Amino acid sequence: MSQPNSCCIASTASAGAASTQNDAHRQQVREAYAQVAQASNDGKSSGCATSCCGTSDDSAINTLISTRLGYSQADLAAVPAGADMGLGCGNPKAIAALKPGETVVDLGAGGGFDCFLAVHEVGSSGRVIGVDMTPDMVSKARANAAKGRYENVEFRLGEIEHLPVADGVADVVISNCVINLSPNKPQVFREAFRVLKAGGRLAISDVVATAELPEEMRRDAGLIAGCMGNASLIKDLQEMMRGAGFEQICIQPKDESKEFIKDWAPGQNVTDFVVSATIEAVKPKSCCGG
């Protein structure tokens, strides 16, 4: 009888450990954002900073946060009350160049804010699909959609590493400060590539690292849930995206974002290491499967 290959055994054990660690990471993030959704529903503070990882019971504070991120007062007035939770690190709609009739997939839709803005751009002939792994957020987004009487937006429960979306259906994939929450970002980009049509566009706002993060930042649960502790260097993101098949990759850091990022983790000097950025790319028109 042949003996098991020790290399295979070690590889399987390593993969299992990584999977367990990734699941623990997701659960940690899921619990943090469930608290955010529940706090918003109850009209209470979540206990987090008013930032990417938190919300406030004060709509004026959330409005201030969102306008600092690049949203206009018209944007805020166009969505149902409660959809703007003061989350995110930018405005992906501003770079998405959405057109009437397009299909949009939002990775990490939260309360539906960016989805509702996208609906206004794609019109009644378009469609918006929001995906979130937190049941409380999906419930909140669906309630907000009912309040706004949207017929062409839907919210699905699922992980952004395993999107509950068919191949080649999206003209645009957007996301706002969510991909950093994933323990497997290369897989997220592969999934975004899969669901895009040939020639489809990626338009993301997220936090990137401008220098190698100290190990204590990478282990900090609050910084991970706050979109900072898992930030990647620009060159690493470019490699991930090229590996997924994307072309015309453009990652543009926004130095002005340090003004609001510094408030996410007071006293921790996070702006020495991270900054918000716009991340754009295109799925080749000649690509199969779209």
Order of alpha helices (4+ residues) and beta strands (2+ residues): alpha-alpha-alpha-alpha-beta-alpha-beta-alpha-beta-beta-alpha-beta-alpha-alpha-alpha-beta-alpha-beta
